[in-house]
Structures are given as structure tokens and as C-alpha cells.
Amino acid sequence: MQIGAVQMYLGHGHIFLGATTAVDLSVFDGDGPVTATEHHVRVAARPQVGLVRVRLWQGAGPRVGKLVFDGKLALPDGRFCVEEATGLSRYVTKANSYAPRVLVAVDDPGHASRVDVVLEPEFVPRSAQVWTAGEPPFPKLTVAPTVPRHRADVFADALAGHDFPIRRLVAALQVVAEERRQRNSEQSVSFYVNEIVEWLRWLHDRLTYEMCRDTGLFLMEQLGRRQPELLAEDVLVNLQQRLGQPLF
């Protein structure tokens, strides 16, 4: 599942991934799309043009882009760091291992603008069980087979992006419906709906929390009355009416 994301504007064309310890720039030659040491991976990225987006995943992540690194990194304090070459910008999150296997994939080797990092993966491509109708609507996942796929993980995977918004919402609503059947807990359902409300806020830059909250109340009222495929469309139409202009 996704454990973090960061966007950075680079003054130089390098971004470093790995340990929180200081990067020894003398050992990186600066050439090629990627170079690595025991502690860090240097990824060549586009500088002074636009934001470079890095997403971090634990155990499971999307099979997108071109794989440029597959190896173990030593993390002395058990934390994983994303850092701009000058050290002015950095993002740190806790890892589940002090020496995780790490996959790094980029959209454009040598000029990356999108970077996906998967910690402790296994190459078992499959889609989350909730995505069973036809072809998977989202990128296939690299899933660790020893890690159980809880409904919360599937839900998080569904709402990890905003491409294919209707399909993503359908997948999330399928999880909510299953949660209600299995646990019959309105408190748990409310938690999932609140997460959907937060996800809705990123569909348009003019959406407010109040708009999305009110659509969330509409969603709670309609749960169980319509199939997820139809309910997802109703929810987005409801939100669009509150916005007063097209969502997409």
C-alpha cells in the first residue's frame, strides 16, 4: 500500500533515495539515469522545469514506468529518505526493515518526473481481489504474497490516485459494501466514507471540505440502495452539482 508521497522542485538534476545519513556526493559520478551505493540510490531527474513526484509503497506498489533499480539498501535508523541533491528539501518515513529490498521505477530514465519506490516487494503481479470485472482498471500491483491483503489495503490502493475517478470510486465502494456485510459496523463504514470525502477533495481545486462533506452525507444515505457502479456515478454527479461546474 502507499505509505507516502512528495513533490520536489530540483535545483540540480538529481534526487537521492535511501538512508537518512548524509549523502557522500564524491562517490556518485552524476552520469546515467541511476547510480547506487550501500545506502543511497541517485536518480537523474528533470531540474528547474517542474515538480518531480515521488510515491512510496510498502509491500505492494504499481507496476508502472521503467525499473531502474532493484536491490537492498542499508537504513541504519530504519527510516527511508527522499532528498533533493542540495539537501534543502527532504521527506522521511519509517520503513519496516533496516535493509529492505527496494524497487525504483521512473517514467523517463535520465529525465525522471515521476518516481515510484516499492519497499520489500515480491514479483507476483496481480490485481487487488476487488477488481474482478474485466481487465484491471488501474496499474497491476507488485504484491508480497506473504502479506495478507486486508480490505483496508485494497481500499487504500483504490484511492491512491485520481486517474479513472469513477472506477476508483467503484472499487472503494465495493470494499465499503463488503465491510458492511462482514462486520455490520456502521462506525467502520463511517471511517471509510470519511476517507472517500478526503479523496474527493482532490478531484478539483475549487472543491471545499463542506462540499465534499455534504456529498459524503449523501453517500451514507444511499449506501446499500444502489450497486457500487451506479452509486459512484450518483456521488460524482452530486458533488459536481455542489461545485456548479464540470469536475473533469
N, C-alpha and C positions, 0 to 999 in steps of 0.2 A: 504494500500500500504506500501511498505518497506520504512522506514524513516532513517535507519542507520544499520551499521554492524561493528563489531570489532572483532579482533583476539587477544588473550592474552596468554602469556606463564605464567603459575601459579607456583609460588614457593611453595604455600600451596594448598591443595585440596578444596578451597572454592572460589566462586565468588559471589559478592553481587550485587543485582539489586534493584533499587528504588531511594530514595531521595538522593540529593547531600550532605545532612548533614552527619556528622561523624557517622560511624557505631559503635554502642555500642557492642563490642565483648563479653562483660560479659553476655549478655542475650542470646547468641547463644551457644547451648550445643555442637555443632560440630558433632553431630551424625545424621544419617539418610540422605536420599537424599535431603531433603529440610526442612528448618525451616523459620519462618517469624515473623516479628513484625509489628507494625503500619506503619513503614516507609520502611522496607527492607525485601527482600527475600534472604536467603542464599541457594545457590545451590552447592551441592557436585560435584566437577569436577575433572578430572584427573590432578594431578600435575607432573611437571618435566618430562613430557613424550612428549608432543606435544602441539600445539596451541589449545585453546578452542575457538570455533567460536560462537559468539552471534549475532543474527539478530533481529532487532526491526521493528515492524509493527504497523501501526495506522489504527484502524477500520476494517481492513481485513488482514488476515495472513494465512499461510498454515496450514492445519490440519495434522501435522506430529509429530512423536515422541510420548512420553507419557506425558500426562498432570500431572504435579506435584504441580501446584499452580493455584488457581482461587480465586481472592479476590481483595479488594481495597487497594491501598497504598496511604498514605498521602505524597504529594510532596509540601513542603512549598513554594518553589520558582517556581513551575510549570515546573521543569526540571527533566528528568529521567537519572539516572546514572548507568553505568556498571563499577564495580570496582573489581580489584584483592584484595585478603584479606589483603595484607600489605599496600595497598593504593598507591603503586608505579606506577600502571597503571590504568587509568580510561578513560571512554568515556561518554560524556554528550550530551544530545539532548533535545530540547524543547518538552514538552508534551502539549496536548490541554486541559488538565484539571489538577486541583490541587489535585484531588482524583480519579484517573482513576481506572476502573476495569482492572485488569491485568491477563493475562494468561501466564503461563510459561510451556513450554514443552521441554523435553530433549530426547536425543536418548537412553541414558542408565542411569536410575536413580541410583544415588550413584557414578557413574563414568562418568559423562557427558562430551562429547567432542563437541556436537552441542546443542545449546540452542536457542529456538525461543520464543520471547516475543511479545505478541499482546496487545496493549493498546486500551481500550474501544471497545471490540468486542461484538458481539451478536452471539449466536449459530444458525446460519442459513447457513448450508453447501450448497454451490452451486459453480459452476464454472463460471468464467467470461463469459459474453454472447458471446464473440468472439470464444470461444472454444466449438463449437456446433457439430462438426463432430465426431460421435462415442464417445468413452469414453474420459474423460478429460485426456490430456497427462501429466498434472502436478498435484501436490497435490491439493485436493479440498481446497477452501478458507472458512474461517470463516468471514462472511461479515455482517456488521452492516446494517440492512435493511433500516434504516432511512437516510443513507448516499448515495446520488446518485453515481452510478458508471460511472464516466466520462471516455471518451475514453483514456485520459491520464493515468487514474488509471489502466485500462486494459493493456495498453501498458507497464506501469511500472511493472505490475505483470508478463507479458510475459518475460521481460528481467531481472527479478530479480535473475536469476541463469544461469548456463551453462550446466546443465544436459539437455538432449533432445535438443541439439542446433538447429537442423533443425525444430523441432516442435515449439520451442520458437520463432524462426525467422519467421516462417509462421504466427504465431499468431500476432506478431508485424507488419508484412506486411499487414495483414488483417485490422488492425487498421489504418495504413497509407492509404490504399485504401479507407476506409470509410471516413477518414478525407478529402481526396481529393474530394470525391463525395459530402460530406455535405457542406464543406466550400469553396472548389475551391480556396484554398490559397496555393500557392507554398512556401511562407515563412513558413507556418505551417508544410508543408511536409518536407522542408529542416531541420527544427528543429528535427523532428522525425528521419530523416536519420542520422543526426549528433549523435543522441543518439545511434542509431544502430552501427555507426562507433566506438563509445567508448565501446560498449558491445563487438564488435568483437575483440578488443584488448586483451581481457582476455581469448580467446579461445586457445592461445598458447603462451608460454613465449618468443618465438623468434619473434613474430609479432611486427612490428613497427607502429607508428602512420601513417607514409607515406603509408605503405602497406594498412592499413585499410581505410585511406582517399581515396586512389585511387579506392579501391573496392566500397566505398561509392559513388564515381562519376559514376562508372559502374552501381550501383543500381539506381541512379537517372535517368540514360539514359534508363534503362529497365522498370521502373515503368509504369504500365498500358499496357505493351506489352505482359506480361505473367501473368498467375494466380499465386497467392502468393505461392502455393505449389511448382510450378516449378521454380519460381523466387528465392525462398530461396535456392534451390539446386544450381542454377546458381551462386548465390552470394558466397556461400561457396566454390564452385569449383574455382571461380575467385580468391578468397583470398588464397586458397591452392596453386594455380599456382604462385602467388606472393611470397608465403613463400618458395616454392620449396621442400616441404616435406609434408607428411600427417598431417592434422590438428588434427586428433583424434587418 
